[in-house]
Amino acid sequence: MAATELEPANTERAVVTHVDTAEVPSAAWGWSGEAPRTFKIAGVVVAIILLGMLIGNHKGHVEDIFLIGFAVAILGFIGYDKILSRKPR
């Protein structure tokens, strides 16, 4: 509807959000989502650190199995998420 002299146009922009600021306080300043790229980068860094822990002065290989297992699990979750994000829903 066009603005008239009787009803001036409202030039203020309203912030439209579907998140209640009582539940998510960061929504008040404009950010209330997740950062999937940051989580993926952090996962790769953690997996590299876990694999870096293989270099050490331990004699048993039980630690190696757990370190490799957790690193593979983290990278597996990242790969699974990458595959799911490509498929249209």
The first five atom37 places (N, CA, C, CB, O) and aatype in JSON, in Angstrom:
{
  "aatype": [12, 0, 0, 16, 6, 10, 6, 14, 0, 2, 16, 6, 1, 0, 19, 19, 16, 8, 19, 3, 16, 0, 6, 19, 14, 15, 0, 0, 17, 7, 17, 15, 7, 6, 0, 14, 1, 16, 13, 11, 9, 0, 7, 19, 19, 19, 0, 9, 9, 10, 10, 7, 12, 10, 9, 7, 2, 8, 11, 7, 8, 19, 6, 3, 9, 13, 10, 9, 7, 13, 0, 19, 0, 9, 10, 7, 13, 9, 7, 18, 3, 11, 9, 10, 15, 1, 11, 14, 1],
  "atom_mask": [
    [1, 1, 1, 1, 1],
    [1, 1, 1, 1, 1],
    [1, 1, 1, 1, 1],
    [1, 1, 1, 1, 1],
    [1, 1, 1, 1, 1],
    [1, 1, 1, 1, 1],
    [1, 1, 1, 1, 1],
    [1, 1, 1, 1, 1],
    [1, 1, 1, 1, 1],
    [1, 1, 1, 1, 1],
    [1, 1, 1, 1, 1],
    [1, 1, 1, 1, 1],
    [1, 1, 1, 1, 1],
    [1, 1, 1, 1, 1],
    [1, 1, 1, 1, 1],
    [1, 1, 1, 1, 1],
    [1, 1, 1, 1, 1],
    [1, 1, 1, 1, 1],
    [1, 1, 1, 1, 1],
    [1, 1, 1, 1, 1],
    [1, 1, 1, 1, 1],
    [1, 1, 1, 1, 1],
    [1, 1, 1, 1, 1],
    [1, 1, 1, 1, 1],
    [1, 1, 1, 1, 1],
    [1, 1, 1, 1, 1],
    [1, 1, 1, 1, 1],
    [1, 1, 1, 1, 1],
    [1, 1, 1, 1, 1],
    [1, 1, 1, 0, 1],
    [1, 1, 1, 1, 1],
    [1, 1, 1, 1, 1],
    [1, 1, 1, 0, 1],
    [1, 1, 1, 1, 1],
    [1, 1, 1, 1, 1],
    [1, 1, 1, 1, 1],
    [1, 1, 1, 1, 1],
    [1, 1, 1, 1, 1],
    [1, 1, 1, 1, 1],
    [1, 1, 1, 1, 1],
    [1, 1, 1, 1, 1],
    [1, 1, 1, 1, 1],
    [1, 1, 1, 0, 1],
    [1, 1, 1, 1, 1],
    [1, 1, 1, 1, 1],
    [1, 1, 1, 1, 1],
    [1, 1, 1, 1, 1],
    [1, 1, 1, 1, 1],
    [1, 1, 1, 1, 1],
    [1, 1, 1, 1, 1],
    [1, 1, 1, 1, 1],
    [1, 1, 1, 0, 1],
    [1, 1, 1, 1, 1],
    [1, 1, 1, 1, 1],
    [1, 1, 1, 1, 1],
    [1, 1, 1, 0, 1],
    [1, 1, 1, 1, 1],
    [1, 1, 1, 1, 1],
    [1, 1, 1, 1, 1],
    [1, 1, 1, 0, 1],
    [1, 1, 1, 1, 1],
    [1, 1, 1, 1, 1],
    [1, 1, 1, 1, 1],
    [1, 1, 1, 1, 1],
    [1, 1, 1, 1, 1],
    [1, 1, 1, 1, 1],
    [1, 1, 1, 1, 1],
    [1, 1, 1, 1, 1],
    [1, 1, 1, 0, 1],
    [1, 1, 1, 1, 1],
    [1, 1, 1, 1, 1],
    [1, 1, 1, 1, 1],
    [1, 1, 1, 1, 1],
    [1, 1, 1, 1, 1],
    [1, 1, 1, 1, 1],
    [1, 1, 1, 0, 1],
    [1, 1, 1, 1, 1],
    [1, 1, 1, 1, 1],
    [1, 1, 1, 0, 1],
    [1, 1, 1, 1, 1],
    [1, 1, 1, 1, 1],
    [1, 1, 1, 1, 1],
    [1, 1, 1, 1, 1],
    [1, 1, 1, 1, 1],
    [1, 1, 1, 1, 1],
    [1, 1, 1, 1, 1],
    [1, 1, 1, 1, 1],
    [1, 1, 1, 1, 1],
    [1, 1, 1, 1, 1]
  ],
  "atom_positions": [
    [[0.85, -1.16, 0.0], [0.0, 0.0, 0.0], [0.9, 1.23, 0.0], [-0.97, 0.0, 1.22], [1.86, 1.3, 0.76]],
    [[0.59, 2.17, -0.83], [1.39, 3.38, -0.94], [1.13, 4.3, 0.25], [1.09, 4.12, -2.26], [0.04, 4.31, 0.82]],
    [[2.15, 5.04, 0.62], [2.02, 5.98, 1.73], [1.3, 7.24, 1.27], [3.4, 6.32, 2.31], [1.48, 7.7, 0.14]],
    [[0.51, 7.77, 2.13], [-0.18, 9.02, 1.86], [0.17, 10.02, 2.95], [-1.73, 8.81, 1.78], [0.9, 9.69, 3.88]],
    [[-0.34, 11.22, 2.83], [-0.08, 12.2, 3.87], [-0.78, 11.83, 5.17], [-0.52, 13.59, 3.43], [-0.32, 12.18, 6.26]],
    [[-1.88, 11.12, 5.06], [-2.59, 10.7, 6.26], [-1.89, 9.52, 6.94], [-4.02, 10.33, 5.91], [-1.88, 9.42, 8.17]],
    [[-1.32, 8.65, 6.14], [-0.61, 7.49, 6.66], [0.81, 7.52, 6.11], [-1.33, 6.16, 6.3], [1.06, 6.98, 5.03]],
    [[1.74, 8.14, 6.82], [3.12, 8.2, 6.31], [3.75, 6.81, 6.27], [3.97, 9.15, 7.18], [3.39, 5.92, 7.03]],
    [[4.69, 6.68, 5.37], [5.38, 5.4, 5.23], [6.29, 5.18, 6.43], [6.19, 5.35, 3.93], [6.91, 6.12, 6.94]],
    [[6.36, 3.98, 6.86], [7.26, 3.62, 7.94], [8.6, 3.24, 7.32], [6.68, 2.44, 8.81], [8.7, 2.21, 6.65]],
    [[9.6, 4.05, 7.54], [10.9, 3.8, 6.93], [11.81, 2.99, 7.83], [11.57, 5.11, 6.58], [12.9, 2.61, 7.41]],
    [[11.39, 2.7, 9.04], [12.21, 1.88, 9.92], [12.11, 0.43, 9.49], [11.77, 2.04, 11.4], [11.04, -0.07, 9.15]],
    [[13.23, -0.21, 9.51], [13.25, -1.62, 9.16], [13.13, -2.43, 10.45], [14.55, -2.0, 8.39], [13.83, -2.17, 11.42]],
    [[12.26, -3.37, 10.43], [12.07, -4.23, 11.59], [12.99, -5.43, 11.46], [10.59, -4.68, 11.73], [13.18, -5.96, 10.37]],
    [[13.55, -5.86, 12.56], [14.38, -7.04, 12.58], [13.45, -8.25, 12.68], [15.41, -7.01, 13.77], [12.72, -8.41, 13.65]],
    [[13.5, -9.07, 11.65], [12.63, -10.24, 11.61], [13.46, -11.44, 12.02], [11.99, -10.45, 10.2], [14.44, -11.79, 11.36]],
    [[13.08, -12.05, 13.09], [13.78, -13.24, 13.56], [12.75, -14.23, 14.08], [14.8, -12.88, 14.67], [11.7, -13.85, 14.59]],
    [[13.08, -15.49, 13.93], [12.19, -16.53, 14.4], [12.69, -17.14, 15.7], [12.04, -17.61, 13.34], [12.18, -18.17, 16.14]],
    [[13.66, -16.51, 16.3], [14.26, -17.01, 17.52], [13.88, -16.08, 18.66], [15.8, -17.13, 17.38], [14.0, -14.86, 18.55]],
    [[13.43, -16.66, 19.75], [13.07, -15.88, 20.92], [14.34, -15.45, 21.65], [12.13, -16.68, 21.86], [15.18, -16.28, 21.99]],
    [[14.48, -14.15, 21.9], [15.68, -13.65, 22.56], [15.78, -14.09, 24.01], [15.73, -12.15, 22.49], [16.86, -14.05, 24.6]],
    [[14.67, -14.52, 24.6], [14.74, -15.05, 25.96], [15.44, -16.4, 25.99], [13.33, -15.17, 26.56], [16.12, -16.74, 26.95]],
    [[15.26, -17.18, 24.92], [15.9, -18.49, 24.85], [17.33, -18.4, 24.31], [15.07, -19.42, 23.98], [18.21, -19.13, 24.76]],
    [[17.55, -17.52, 23.35], [18.86, -17.37, 22.73], [19.26, -15.9, 22.83], [18.86, -17.86, 21.24], [18.88, -15.1, 21.97]],
    [[20.03, -15.53, 23.86], [20.37, -14.11, 24.03], [21.17, -13.52, 22.88], [21.14, -13.93, 25.3], [21.08, -12.32, 22.63]],
    [[21.96, -14.32, 22.17], [22.77, -13.77, 21.08], [21.92, -13.36, 19.88], [23.8, -14.79, 20.64], [22.41, -12.67, 18.99]],
    [[20.66, -13.77, 19.84], [19.78, -13.36, 18.73], [19.5, -11.87, 18.77], [18.47, -14.15, 18.78], [19.14, -11.29, 17.75]],
    [[19.65, -11.24, 19.94], [19.39, -9.8, 20.05], [20.39, -8.98, 19.24], [19.42, -9.37, 21.53], [20.06, -7.9, 18.76]],
    [[21.62, -9.47, 19.09], [22.61, -8.72, 18.32], [22.87, -9.33, 16.97], [23.89, -8.62, 19.09], [23.86, -8.99, 16.32]],
    [[21.99, -10.25, 16.52], [22.0, -10.66, 15.13], [22.61, -11.99, 14.79], [0.0, 0.0, 0.0], [22.61, -12.37, 13.62]],
    [[23.13, -12.73, 15.75], [23.7, -14.03, 15.44], [23.06, -15.06, 16.34], [25.23, -14.02, 15.6], [23.15, -14.97, 17.56]],
    [[22.41, -16.04, 15.73], [21.81, -17.08, 16.54], [21.89, -18.43, 15.86], [20.36, -16.75, 16.84], [21.13, -19.35, 16.18]],
    [[22.79, -18.56, 14.95], [22.91, -19.81, 14.22], [24.14, -20.59, 14.6], [0.0, 0.0, 0.0], [24.86, -20.23, 15.54]],
    [[24.38, -21.64, 13.86], [25.57, -22.43, 14.06], [26.59, -22.05, 13.0], [25.25, -23.95, 14.02], [26.26, -21.41, 12.0]],
    [[27.8, -22.43, 13.23], [28.86, -22.16, 12.27], [29.42, -23.5, 11.79], [29.99, -21.26, 12.9], [30.44, -23.95, 12.3]],
    [[28.77, -24.14, 10.81], [29.2, -25.48, 10.41], [30.62, -25.52, 9.83], [28.25, -26.03, 9.4], [31.34, -26.5, 10.04]],
    [[31.01, -24.48, 9.13], [32.37, -24.48, 8.57], [33.41, -24.44, 9.69], [32.56, -23.27, 7.62], [34.44, -25.12, 9.61]],
    [[33.14, -23.65, 10.72], [34.06, -23.57, 11.86], [34.14, -24.91, 12.58], [33.62, -22.47, 12.83], [35.22, -25.33, 12.99]],
    [[33.0, -25.58, 12.75], [32.99, -26.88, 13.41], [33.76, -27.91, 12.6], [31.56, -27.36, 13.64], [34.45, -28.76, 13.17]],
    [[33.65, -27.86, 11.28], [34.38, -28.81, 10.43], [35.88, -28.57, 10.51], [33.9, -28.71, 8.97], [36.67, -29.52, 10.6]],
    [[36.28, -27.31, 10.47], [37.71, -26.98, 10.58], [38.25, -27.42, 11.94], [37.95, -25.47, 10.37], [39.35, -27.97, 12.03]],
    [[37.48, -27.16, 12.99], [37.91, -27.57, 14.34], [38.02, -29.08, 14.43], [36.93, -27.04, 15.4], [38.93, -29.59, 15.08]],
    [[37.11, -29.81, 13.79], [37.17, -31.27, 13.8], [38.41, -31.79, 13.11], [0.0, 0.0, 0.0], [39.04, -32.73, 13.6]],
    [[38.76, -31.2, 11.98], [39.97, -31.63, 11.27], [41.21, -31.33, 12.1], [40.08, -30.93, 9.89], [42.13, -32.13, 12.16]],
    [[41.23, -30.16, 12.75], [42.39, -29.8, 13.59], [42.52, -30.78, 14.76], [42.25, -28.35, 14.12], [43.63, -31.22, 15.07]],
    [[41.4, -31.12, 15.39], [41.45, -32.07, 16.52], [41.91, -33.44, 16.03], [40.05, -32.18, 17.19], [42.68, -34.1, 16.72]],
    [[41.45, -33.88, 14.86], [41.88, -35.18, 14.33], [43.39, -35.17, 14.04], [41.1, -35.51, 13.04], [44.07, -36.16, 14.3]],
    [[43.9, -34.07, 13.52], [45.34, -33.97, 13.27], [46.12, -34.01, 14.58], [45.68, -32.68, 12.5], [47.17, -34.65, 14.67]],
    [[45.6, -33.33, 15.59], [46.27, -33.34, 16.9], [46.27, -34.75, 17.48], [45.58, -32.36, 17.88], [47.27, -35.2, 18.05]],
    [[45.14, -35.46, 17.35], [45.09, -36.84, 17.85], [46.09, -37.73, 17.13], [43.68, -37.42, 17.68], [46.76, -38.55, 17.75]],
    [[46.2, -37.57, 15.81], [47.17, -38.37, 15.08], [48.6, -37.95, 15.41], [46.92, -38.24, 13.57], [49.52, -38.77, 15.35]],
    [[48.8, -36.69, 15.76], [50.12, -36.23, 16.19], [50.54, -36.85, 17.51], [0.0, 0.0, 0.0], [51.74, -36.94, 17.8]],
    [[49.58, -37.25, 18.31], [49.89, -37.88, 19.6], [50.42, -39.3, 19.44], [48.67, -37.9, 20.49], [50.85, -39.91, 20.42]],
    [[50.4, -39.83, 18.23], [50.98, -41.15, 17.99], [52.49, -41.14, 18.17], [50.62, -41.65, 16.59], [53.1, -42.16, 18.51]],
    [[53.09, -39.99, 17.94], [54.54, -39.85, 18.11], [54.79, -39.64, 19.6], [55.12, -38.65, 17.25], [54.38, -38.64, 20.18]],
    [[55.46, -40.58, 20.19], [55.71, -40.46, 21.62], [56.55, -41.61, 22.14], [0.0, 0.0, 0.0], [57.08, -42.41, 21.37]],
    [[56.65, -41.67, 23.44], [57.5, -42.67, 24.06], [56.7, -43.79, 24.71], [58.4, -42.03, 25.08], [57.16, -44.4, 25.68]],
    [[55.51, -44.09, 24.19], [54.73, -45.18, 24.75], [55.08, -46.49, 24.05], [53.22, -44.88, 24.63], [55.42, -46.52, 22.87]],
    [[55.0, -47.58, 24.82], [55.41, -48.88, 24.28], [54.22, -49.7, 23.79], [56.17, -49.66, 25.34], [54.35, -50.46, 22.84]],
    [[53.07, -49.55, 24.42], [51.9, -50.33, 24.02], [51.19, -49.69, 22.83], [0.0, 0.0, 0.0], [51.4, -48.51, 22.52]],
    [[50.36, -50.48, 22.19], [49.66, -49.97, 21.01], [48.17, -49.77, 21.28], [49.85, -50.92, 19.85], [47.41, -49.46, 20.35]],
    [[47.75, -49.93, 22.52], [46.34, -49.71, 22.85], [46.01, -48.23, 22.67], [46.04, -50.17, 24.31], [44.94, -47.89, 22.15]],
    [[46.92, -47.37, 23.08], [46.69, -45.93, 22.9], [46.58, -45.57, 21.43], [47.82, -45.12, 23.56], [45.76, -44.75, 21.03]],
    [[47.43, -46.2, 20.62], [47.42, -45.92, 19.19], [46.07, -46.27, 18.57], [48.54, -46.71, 18.48], [45.54, -45.53, 17.73]],
    [[45.52, -47.39, 18.99], [44.23, -47.82, 18.45], [43.15, -46.8, 18.8], [43.84, -49.23, 18.99], [42.33, -46.44, 17.95]],
    [[43.14, -46.33, 20.05], [42.13, -45.36, 20.45], [42.32, -44.02, 19.76], [42.16, -45.16, 21.96], [41.35, -43.4, 19.32]],
    [[43.57, -43.56, 19.64], [43.83, -42.28, 18.96], [43.41, -42.34, 17.49], [45.32, -41.92, 19.07], [42.76, -41.42, 16.99]],
    [[43.78, -43.41, 16.81], [43.41, -43.56, 15.41], [41.89, -43.71, 15.28], [44.12, -44.77, 14.77], [41.29, -43.15, 14.37]],
    [[41.3, -44.47, 16.18], [39.84, -44.68, 16.13], [39.06, -43.38, 16.3], [0.0, 0.0, 0.0], [38.12, -43.12, 15.56]],
    [[39.46, -42.57, 17.28], [38.76, -41.3, 17.49], [38.98, -40.34, 16.32], [39.22, -40.65, 18.8], [38.06, -39.63, 15.92]],
    [[40.2, -40.31, 15.78], [40.48, -39.44, 14.63], [39.66, -39.86, 13.42], [41.98, -39.45, 14.3], [39.11, -39.02, 12.71]],
    [[39.57, -41.17, 13.17], [38.78, -41.67, 12.04], [37.3, -41.37, 12.27], [39.01, -43.19, 11.84], [36.58, -41.03, 11.32]],
    [[36.83, -41.51, 13.5], [35.42, -41.22, 13.8], [35.09, -39.75, 13.55], [35.09, -41.59, 15.25], [34.06, -39.44, 12.96]],
    [[35.97, -38.86, 13.98], [35.74, -37.43, 13.76], [35.72, -37.11, 12.27], [36.83, -36.58, 14.47], [34.83, -36.41, 11.79]],
    [[36.7, -37.63, 11.54], [36.75, -37.38, 10.1], [35.57, -38.06, 9.38], [38.08, -37.88, 9.51], [35.09, -37.56, 8.37]],
    [[35.11, -39.18, 9.92], [33.94, -39.84, 9.34], [32.68, -39.01, 9.51], [0.0, 0.0, 0.0], [31.88, -38.91, 8.58]],
    [[32.5, -38.41, 10.69], [31.35, -37.54, 10.91], [31.4, -36.32, 9.98], [31.3, -37.08, 12.37], [30.37, -35.9, 9.45]],
    [[32.58, -35.77, 9.78], [32.72, -34.61, 8.9], [32.39, -35.01, 7.45], [34.15, -34.02, 8.99], [31.71, -34.28, 6.74]],
    [[32.89, -36.17, 7.02], [32.59, -36.64, 5.67], [31.12, -36.95, 5.48], [0.0, 0.0, 0.0], [30.54, -36.64, 4.44]],
    [[30.5, -37.56, 6.49], [29.07, -37.88, 6.43], [28.25, -36.6, 6.33], [28.64, -38.7, 7.66], [27.28, -36.54, 5.58]],
    [[28.63, -35.59, 7.1], [27.92, -34.32, 7.05], [28.1, -33.64, 5.69], [28.4, -33.39, 8.17], [27.17, -33.02, 5.18]],
    [[29.29, -33.76, 5.12], [29.54, -33.17, 3.8], [28.67, -33.84, 2.73], [31.03, -33.29, 3.43], [28.15, -33.17, 1.84]],
    [[28.53, -35.15, 2.82], [27.68, -35.87, 1.86], [26.23, -35.48, 2.04], [27.85, -37.39, 2.01], [25.52, -35.27, 1.06]],
    [[25.77, -35.39, 3.28], [24.38, -35.02, 3.53], [24.06, -33.59, 3.12], [24.06, -35.2, 4.99], [22.94, -33.3, 2.71]],
    [[25.03, -32.7, 3.22], [24.77, -31.3, 2.87], [24.66, -31.1, 1.36], [25.87, -30.42, 3.42], [24.12, -30.09, 0.92]],
    [[25.16, -32.05, 0.56], [25.06, -31.93, -0.9], [23.71, -32.4, -1.43], [26.17, -32.72, -1.56], [23.27, -31.95, -2.49]],
    [[23.06, -33.3, -0.72], [21.79, -33.85, -1.19], [20.66, -32.87, -0.96], [21.48, -35.18, -0.49], [20.56, -32.29, 0.13]],
    [[19.81, -32.66, -1.95], [18.62, -31.81, -1.72], [17.63, -32.55, -0.84], [17.95, -31.4, -3.06], [17.45, -33.76, -0.95]],
    [[16.99, -31.8, 0.04], [16.04, -32.43, 0.97], [14.65, -32.27, 0.52], [16.17, -31.87, 2.35], [13.73, -32.75, 1.18]]
  ]
}
